[in-house]
């Protein structure tokens, strides 16, 4: 049975990344806000990884701006769900994995852990493929060699051993700034159709009628609302230590929500920029069959008229793959410690996850060749979408529990919105499965 903790000072789970931040209730509001900024950024990098690139590029090249509204809807859904994750960690002082272990039996917990791990592996496959592809495009190494090189990115994690959590957040912020700046320059060079962008942000019924658009829409949803980010956020937000009082908790929740909404808004802008880039550069110029990231890279130069566009594209892709390395490592650590009470060094966790991702990535490239990278990336995001309901269900239940959340338990309006999102995501997944079997 849950009890509201007396002291809100639970430690941050991953043992290799240390350094919590105390937030004094007497500090000026702007200082308190600055101290709460960071966890949202760490979570947001998972919303702009190479898997997002694949779905957004294919959606933009095939359907122009038509699926921009799906990116917007997915981002708003992510904000609602990550807000619930923040509430669970900041107010309940427990992460989602630990809450599941306390509430459910061993068998259910094992299934939830296995599904969450599968989501992390699927995400890591996208990071491996994206980073390898960036190395291939920028430096000319083969895809297979690029995949092998990504196995050594665990050295980044080793180099951060013992550093404070704020340093990790600063590095992630730098990578996000790199991605955003690259796309900003590319959009300036392209000059997209702003009227088409506005029109694309309005929902379209045909998205639900055409199997191809529905498949991509679910891929965008899975790439945007990542299930392991719900586990991650509920833990990393606990690096902000607050005093024990209702007012201090309400104040902390307000600032943490600002951090979350602001960071995910930035992720939305990046994802919308990727789709817009594809729509303006390819769909509008008759290249509507561009479904591979490498095709987009090679076509940017002649379309835009300068080699700068493709160079920035490659740099942003590499930064995207590397930034997601941090979230995957920390999220995996949280799952192990939360579900299984198993604590291992971060570098070992990184090694295990990366090796599990290397096998399907290498097999896919060797089997399908370079042209199959986009297919593998989109498929990995659909896998993420299938895992979402299994993380959303307990998250809504726990944040609605008065014994855990006290006066901060979900109100009726929030419950309706959250459960509606759960029903919509589950229904979309079932619809996709039915369509695939129907085609078969």
C-alpha positions as semicolon CSV with decimal commas, in nm:
position;residue;x (nm);y (nm);z (nm)
1;X;0,000;0,000;0,000
2;X;0,129;0,345;-0,091
3;X;0,204;0,609;0,170
4;X;0,291;0,971;0,112
5;X;0,659;1,002;0,213
6;X;0,748;1,236;0,499
7;X;1,075;1,357;0,349
8;X;1,106;1,444;-0,021
9;X;1,472;1,360;-0,067
10;X;1,478;1,028;-0,253
11;X;1,809;0,963;-0,430
12;X;1,858;0,959;-0,803
13;X;1,864;0,600;-0,922
14;X;2,158;0,562;-1,161
15;X;2,458;0,521;-0,938
16;X;2,722;0,650;-1,180
17;X;2,572;0,996;-1,237
18;X;2,566;1,197;-0,916
19;X;2,486;1,546;-0,800
20;X;2,138;1,647;-0,681
21;X;2,021;2,008;-0,674
22;X;1,861;2,160;-0,366
23;X;1,593;2,419;-0,436
24;X;1,543;2,666;-0,153
25;X;1,185;2,794;-0,118
26;X;1,319;3,134;-0,011
27;X;1,527;3,189;-0,327
28;X;1,398;3,433;-0,593
29;X;1,157;3,275;-0,839
30;X;1,399;3,300;-1,130
31;X;1,669;3,115;-0,934
32;X;1,424;2,839;-0,847
33;X;1,320;2,816;-1,211
34;X;1,680;2,786;-1,327
35;X;1,746;2,508;-1,077
36;X;1,451;2,310;-1,211
37;X;1,559;2,341;-1,574
38;X;1,737;2,030;-1,703
39;X;1,541;1,706;-1,656
40;X;1,300;1,807;-1,930
41;X;1,589;1,865;-2,168
42;X;1,733;1,523;-2,090
43;X;1,398;1,363;-2,167
44;X;1,338;1,574;-2,478
45;X;1,643;1,436;-2,663
46;X;1,460;1,104;-2,690
47;X;1,193;1,290;-2,888
48;X;1,435;1,396;-3,162
49;X;1,642;1,081;-3,214
50;X;1,714;0,922;-3,556
51;X;1,389;0,724;-3,535
52;X;1,200;1,053;-3,547
53;X;1,405;1,154;-3,849
54;X;1,303;0,844;-4,042
55;X;0,931;0,881;-3,977
56;X;0,931;1,258;-4,032
57;X;1,133;1,244;-4,355
58;X;0,913;0,970;-4,502
59;X;0,596;1,151;-4,392
60;X;0,713;1,483;-4,538
61;X;0,837;1,344;-4,869
62;X;0,530;1,126;-4,930
63;X;0,250;1,346;-4,796
64;X;0,396;1,695;-4,774
65;X;0,274;1,889;-4,471
66;X;-0,033;1,667;-4,421
67;X;0,100;1,484;-4,113
68;X;0,229;1,792;-3,929
69;X;-0,080;1,778;-3,709
70;X;0,021;1,428;-3,597
71;X;0,357;1,568;-3,482
72;X;0,172;1,844;-3,293
73;X;-0,077;1,602;-3,137
74;X;0,199;1,361;-3,037
75;X;0,395;1,644;-2,875
76;X;0,093;1,761;-2,674
77;X;0,022;1,401;-2,570
78;X;0,387;1,370;-2,464
79;X;0,355;1,685;-2,252
80;X;0,052;1,547;-2,070
81;X;0,213;1,209;-2,003
82;X;0,551;1,354;-1,903
83;X;0,367;1,590;-1,667
84;X;0,217;1,284;-1,497
85;X;0,565;1,134;-1,479
86;X;0,696;1,454;-1,317
87;X;0,414;1,444;-1,062
88;X;0,491;1,085;-0,969
89;X;0,861;1,153;-0,915
90;X;0,846;1,499;-0,763
91;X;0,539;1,463;-0,541
92;X;0,526;1,087;-0,481
93;X;0,910;1,067;-0,461
94;X;0,909;0,737;-0,643
95;X;0,985;0,648;-1,003
96;X;0,744;0,453;-1,221
97;X;0,950;0,132;-1,217
98;X;0,968;0,120;-0,836
99;X;0,600;0,203;-0,808
100;X;0,517;-0,090;-1,036
101;X;0,735;-0,324;-0,828
102;X;0,557;-0,223;-0,508
103;X;0,207;-0,247;-0,653
104;X;0,211;-0,547;-0,889
105;X;0,310;-0,910;-0,849
106;X;0,636;-1,064;-0,978
107;X;0,491;-1,193;-1,305
108;X;0,330;-0,864;-1,403
109;X;0,646;-0,677;-1,308
110;X;0,859;-0,909;-1,519
111;X;0,635;-0,851;-1,822
112;X;0,638;-0,473;-1,771
113;X;1,017;-0,475;-1,731
114;X;1,065;-0,690;-2,042
115;X;0,843;-0,463;-2,251
116;X;1,021;-0,152;-2,127
117;X;1,359;-0,309;-2,204
118;X;1,235;-0,398;-2,552
119;X;1,143;-0,034;-2,602
120;X;1,493;0,077;-2,499
121;X;1,653;-0,175;-2,735
122;X;1,427;-0,060;-3,020
123;X;1,525;0,299;-2,945
124;X;1,893;0,203;-2,931
125;X;1,865;0,028;-3,266
126;X;1,750;0,361;-3,409
127;X;2,043;0,540;-3,242
128;X;2,292;0,284;-3,377
129;X;2,156;0,310;-3,730
130;X;2,133;0,689;-3,717
131;X;2,486;0,738;-3,584
132;X;2,630;0,482;-3,827
133;X;2,451;0,649;-4,115
134;X;2,584;0,991;-4,010
135;X;2,939;0,853;-4,000
136;X;2,883;0,695;-4,341
137;X;2,754;1,018;-4,494
138;X;3,006;1,253;-4,334
139;X;3,324;1,043;-4,345
140;X;3,256;0,775;-4,604
141;X;3,288;0,472;-4,374
142;X;3,072;0,173;-4,457
143;X;2,747;0,124;-4,270
144;X;2,873;-0,197;-4,112
145;X;3,190;-0,020;-3,993
146;X;2,980;0,270;-3,865
147;X;2,763;0,031;-3,664
148;X;3,072;-0,126;-3,509
149;X;3,212;0,218;-3,424
150;X;2,894;0,304;-3,233
151;X;2,976;0,022;-2,993
152;X;3,247;0,244;-2,848
153;X;3,021;0,533;-2,754
154;X;3,013;0,377;-2,408
155;X;3,344;0,559;-2,363
156;X;3,137;0,875;-2,338
157;X;2,951;0,725;-2,043
158;X;3,279;0,616;-1,883
159;X;3,417;0,967;-1,925
160;X;3,121;1,107;-1,736
161;X;3,162;0,870;-1,443
162;X;3,154;1,064;-1,118
163;X;3,048;1,391;-1,282
164;X;2,746;1,582;-1,157
165;X;2,407;1,548;-1,317
166;X;2,410;1,917;-1,417
167;X;2,714;1,850;-1,638
168;X;2,523;1,579;-1,822
169;X;2,234;1,819;-1,871
170;X;2,472;2,084;-2,006
171;X;2,618;1,842;-2,262
172;X;2,269;1,742;-2,373
173;X;2,172;2,109;-2,407
174;X;2,473;2,163;-2,633
175;X;2,375;1,872;-2,856
176;X;2,015;1,996;-2,878
177;X;2,138;2,343;-2,969
178;X;2,351;2,188;-3,245
179;X;2,053;2,001;-3,390
180;X;1,824;2,303;-3,372
181;X;2,078;2,540;-3,527
182;X;2,145;2,305;-3,818
183;X;1,778;2,278;-3,907
184;X;1,718;2,650;-3,864
185;X;1,984;2,725;-4,127
186;X;1,851;2,458;-4,362
187;X;1,495;2,594;-4,344
188;X;1,621;2,944;-4,414
189;X;1,800;2,811;-4,722
190;X;1,488;2,623;-4,840
191;X;1,213;2,876;-4,773
192;X;0,919;2,644;-4,693
193;X;0,552;2,708;-4,775
194;X;0,426;2,870;-4,455
195;X;0,063;2,852;-4,565
196;X;0,107;2,479;-4,622
197;X;0,258;2,446;-4,275
198;X;-0,043;2,615;-4,112
199;X;-0,281;2,397;-4,313
200;X;-0,084;2,086;-4,220
201;X;-0,125;2,157;-3,848
202;X;-0,502;2,104;-3,884
203;X;-0,623;1,742;-3,832
204;X;-0,720;1,547;-4,144
205;X;-0,963;1,259;-4,154
206;X;-0,788;1,086;-4,443
207;X;-0,498;1,004;-4,211
208;X;-0,716;0,738;-4,051
209;X;-0,844;0,603;-4,382
210;X;-0,519;0,539;-4,571
211;X;-0,309;0,251;-4,430
212;X;0,020;0,411;-4,535
213;X;-0,056;0,739;-4,360
214;X;-0,188;0,554;-4,054
215;X;0,128;0,345;-4,031
216;X;0,345;0,657;-4,046
217;X;0,118;0,840;-3,800
218;X;0,162;0,560;-3,547
219;X;0,534;0,560;-3,616
220;X;0,545;0,935;-3,543
221;X;0,345;0,876;-3,224
222;X;0,581;0,599;-3,111
223;X;0,886;0,809;-3,195
224;X;0,751;1,110;-3,008
225;X;0,592;0,956;-2,699
226;X;0,861;0,710;-2,593
227;X;0,755;0,468;-2,318
228;X;1,093;0,451;-2,143
229;X;1,094;0,830;-2,112
230;X;0,804;0,799;-1,868
231;X;1,022;0,582;-1,644
232;X;1,319;0,812;-1,697
233;X;1,149;1,140;-1,614
234;X;0,990;1,014;-1,294
235;X;1,341;0,936;-1,169
236;X;1,561;1,221;-1,296
237;X;1,321;1,485;-1,164
238;X;1,409;1,358;-0,816
239;X;1,753;1,515;-0,855
240;X;1,571;1,833;-0,748
241;X;1,542;1,821;-0,369
242;X;1,265;2,026;-0,211
243;X;1,154;2,095;0,144
244;X;0,856;1,918;0,293
245;X;0,553;2,141;0,260
246;X;0,246;2,152;0,038
247;X;0,332;2,498;-0,089
248;X;0,692;2,402;-0,172
249;X;0,571;2,096;-0,363
250;X;0,315;2,300;-0,555
251;X;0,586;2,554;-0,639
252;X;0,825;2,277;-0,748
253;X;0,560;2,113;-0,966
254;X;0,494;2,445;-1,136
255;X;0,860;2,500;-1,225
256;X;0,913;2,138;-1,329
257;X;0,609;2,160;-1,555
258;X;0,754;2,470;-1,719
259;X;1,077;2,279;-1,778
260;X;0,885;1,988;-1,930
261;X;0,656;2,189;-2,155
262;X;0,938;2,417;-2,270
263;X;1,173;2,128;-2,350
264;X;0,910;1,926;-2,534
265;X;0,804;2,237;-2,725
266;X;1,163;2,258;-2,847
267;X;1,145;1,891;-2,947
268;X;0,823;1,963;-3,137
269;X;0,990;2,246;-3,327
270;X;1,279;2,015;-3,426
271;X;1,047;1,733;-3,538
272;X;0,823;1,975;-3,727
273;X;1,135;2,120;-3,890
274;X;1,247;1,774;-4,009
275;X;0,906;1,702;-4,165
276;X;0,890;2,053;-4,311
277;X;1,237;2,013;-4,457
278;X;1,132;1,690;-4,629
279;X;0,806;1,842;-4,753
280;X;0,973;2,153;-4,894
281;X;1,283;1,986;-5,037
282;X;1,134;1,662;-5,172
283;X;0,753;1,651;-5,187
284;X;0,727;1,996;-5,342
285;X;0,995;1,916;-5,601
286;X;0,850;1,582;-5,713
287;X;1,080;1,357;-5,507
288;X;0,794;1,190;-5,323
289;X;0,962;0,851;-5,284
290;X;1,241;0,971;-5,053
291;X;1,205;0,737;-4,756
292;X;1,570;0,691;-4,663
293;X;1,778;0,938;-4,462
294;X;2,076;0,889;-4,693
295;X;1,862;0,972;-4,997
296;X;1,755;1,292;-4,826
297;X;2,118;1,375;-4,755
298;X;2,228;1,329;-5,116
299;X;1,928;1,514;-5,264
300;X;1,960;1,822;-5,044
301;X;2,258;1,965;-5,233
302;X;2,097;1,982;-5,579
303;X;1,759;2,089;-5,439
304;X;1,891;2,365;-5,214
305;X;2,183;2,458;-5,437
306;X;2,458;2,444;-5,176
307;X;2,664;2,173;-5,008
308;X;2,610;2,345;-4,672
309;X;2,259;2,197;-4,640
310;X;2,370;1,833;-4,655
311;X;2,669;1,899;-4,427
312;X;2,443;2,051;-4,161
313;X;2,202;1,761;-4,210
314;X;2,478;1,507;-4,140
315;X;2,609;1,696;-3,835
316;X;2,258;1,721;-3,687
317;X;2,202;1,347;-3,746
318;X;2,524;1,259;-3,563
319;X;2,436;1,489;-3,271
320;X;2,089;1,334;-3,259
321;X;2,223;0,980;-3,231
322;X;2,478;1,069;-2,965
323;X;2,243;1,275;-2,750
324;X;2,003;0,981;-2,719
325;X;2,285;0,767;-2,583
326;X;2,255;0,941;-2,246
327;X;1,882;0,887;-2,206
328;X;1,896;0,522;-2,309
329;X;2,172;0,445;-2,060
330;X;2,008;0,620;-1,767
331;X;1,660;0,484;-1,848
332;X;1,796;0,129;-1,862
333;X;1,962;0,176;-1,524
334;X;1,636;0,300;-1,377
335;X;1,450;-0,006;-1,506
336;X;1,704;-0,248;-1,360
337;X;1,711;-0,080;-1,020
338;X;1,337;-0,017;-1,012
339;X;1,191;-0,344;-1,137
340;X;1,464;-0,590;-1,039
341;X;1,653;-0,407;-0,761
342;X;1,965;-0,482;-0,963
343;X;2,239;-0,218;-0,954
344;X;2,526;-0,236;-1,203
345;X;2,769;0,033;-1,327
346;X;2,635;0,253;-1,606
347;X;2,908;0,144;-1,846
348;X;2,805;-0,220;-1,805
349;X;2,444;-0,125;-1,866
350;X;2,551;0,068;-2,175
351;X;2,749;-0,231;-2,302
352;X;2,457;-0,471;-2,259
353;X;2,206;-0,241;-2,428
354;X;2,436;-0,155;-2,715
355;X;2,529;-0,519;-2,783
356;X;2,161;-0,613;-2,789
357;X;2,099;-0,332;-3,039
358;X;2,399;-0,412;-3,257
359;X;2,270;-0,759;-3,347
360;X;1,941;-0,653;-3,515
361;X;2,107;-0,343;-3,663
362;X;2,386;-0,543;-3,826
363;X;2,148;-0,820;-3,934
364;X;1,912;-0,568;-4,089
365;X;2,184;-0,385;-4,281
366;X;2,346;-0,708;-4,403
367;X;2,010;-0,847;-4,508
368;X;1,837;-0,540;-4,651
369;X;2,142;-0,335;-4,743
370;X;2,175;0,041;-4,717
371;X;1,827;0,090;-4,859
372;X;1,672;-0,090;-4,561
373;X;1,788;0,156;-4,295
374;X;1,477;0,372;-4,325
375;X;1,250;0,067;-4,304
376;X;1,428;-0,051;-3,989
377;X;1,408;0,293;-3,830
378;X;1,035;0,334;-3,890
379;X;0,968;-0,022;-3,770
380;X;1,161;0,048;-3,448
381;X;0,933;0,344;-3,378
382;X;0,619;0,138;-3,435
383;X;0,756;-0,110;-3,178
384;X;0,786;0,180;-2,932
385;X;0,424;0,276;-2,993
386;X;0,311;-0,080;-2,911
387;X;0,483;-0,056;-2,571
388;X;0,321;0,275;-2,478
389;X;-0,008;0,148;-2,325
390;X;0,183;-0,077;-2,083
391;X;0,362;0,227;-1,936
392;X;0,068;0,469;-1,953
393;X;-0,176;0,247;-1,762
394;X;0,021;0,225;-1,435
395;X;0,133;0,589;-1,466
396;X;-0,226;0,714;-1,471
397;X;-0,327;0,481;-1,189
398;X;-0,044;0,579;-0,958
399;X;-0,079;0,954;-1,013
400;X;-0,452;0,921;-0,941
401;X;-0,385;0,744;-0,607
402;X;-0,463;0,972;-0,312
403;X;-0,254;0,763;-0,069
404;X;0,052;0,829;-0,282
405;X;-0,012;1,175;-0,422
406;X;-0,223;1,333;-0,149
407;X;-0,389;1,657;-0,264
408;X;-0,185;1,641;-0,587
409;X;-0,371;1,332;-0,714
410;X;-0,511;1,369;-1,065
411;X;-0,837;1,561;-1,087
412;X;-1,130;1,444;-1,297
413;X;-1,043;1,658;-1,601
414;X;-0,684;1,530;-1,611
415;X;-0,803;1,172;-1,566
416;X;-1,040;1,206;-1,862
417;X;-0,766;1,347;-2,085
418;X;-0,510;1,087;-1,977
419;X;-0,741;0,788;-2,018
420;X;-0,859;0,924;-2,353
421;X;-0,496;0,932;-2,469
422;X;-0,450;0,576;-2,347
423;X;-0,762;0,459;-2,533
424;X;-0,663;0,644;-2,851
425;X;-0,308;0,505;-2,855
426;X;-0,426;0,151;-2,781
427;X;-0,698;0,173;-3,048
428;X;-0,453;0,305;-3,308
429;X;-0,218;0,014;-3,238
430;X;-0,500;-0,239;-3,268
431;X;-0,615;-0,074;-3,590
432;X;-0,265;-0,102;-3,733
433;X;-0,236;-0,470;-3,636
434;X;-0,575;-0,544;-3,791
435;X;-0,472;-0,363;-4,108
436;X;-0,144;-0,553;-4,135
437;X;-0,319;-0,887;-4,090
438;X;-0,583;-0,779;-4,337
439;X;-0,317;-0,700;-4,596
440;X;-0,153;-1,034;-4,527
